[in-house]
Every structure is written in C-alpha cells, then in structure tokens.
Amino acid sequence: YAPDPIDKTFYSLIIQSPSSQKVYELMSFNKPDLTQYPNLRKSFHFQYVNEMRASFLSYEIKKGKFPWNREDGGDIVPVQLSFGCSDIQEQVEFYSNVLEAKILLLENDLISNLDGHTVHYAFL
C-alpha cells in the first residue's frame, strides 16, 4: 500500500535473476492473474507489507505527473533504484550533504509485519 499522495494498493512481483544480484520488481495497481506465470513456486501468494516500497513523493501527483505517464509512452517504467546498506543515516547524510539530495521520507525502526525484523529506509 502506498499512502499519500497515491493512496492505492500495489501488487508486486519481485524477481531475482539467477546467479546474480539483479532484482526486478514489477508493480501494478491490478492484481495479476498468476496462472500466466507457470514457474512461480506453488506456495506463492501476495502478502501485505508495511514497508513502503515506493513513495512517488518526487512527482507532482496533483498535476497528474506519475512515473508511468511518460512522453515516449513507455510501458515499463523505472520507478526507483535502491540498495541495501548497514548504516542508513550515513547514506542519508552522504546523499543529502554531498550530492544535495532532498530527503523526501526517512523511516527508522519500523517493525516489519513479514518477520518482525526492524527496518530503516529513506526516499531521496
């Protein structure tokens, strides 16, 4: 679920390319027909996650500017780039102080509803 400014539920398929660190997340407002994916594990199901996966805070939503409303009409649109790190505050300080990124959202100490671990994330 993506709260304000989108206020919609997203469905995601997260796919890791075999023998690599590449991870792709395919997102949709519509629940996909899983029968079209014969290679999914039999136990696959969608699960609500309280960790924000995308924020859209850098877009002018009220003016209808979404990442998928592209001038070139592309139907696969990069929404975000992400990476894991051991010290979120150090990364936020680097990106905001050195690269002058604007902090759009910083979440610390969120308890994941998936497995109870503590997560921290930022959108810049």
PEZI-V641330 format. One record per helix or strand of 2 or more residues. SS is the DSSP state (helix for helix, strand for strand). FROM is the first residue (numbers start at 1). TO is the last residue. If there is no record, write none. Layout:
# PEZI-V641330
<<SS & FROM & TO> <SS & FROM & TO>>
This chain:
# PEZI-V641330
<<strand & 11 & 16> <strand & 23 & 28> <helix & 34 & 36> <helix & 61 & 63> <helix & 88 & 98> <strand & 105 & 111> <strand & 118 & 123>>
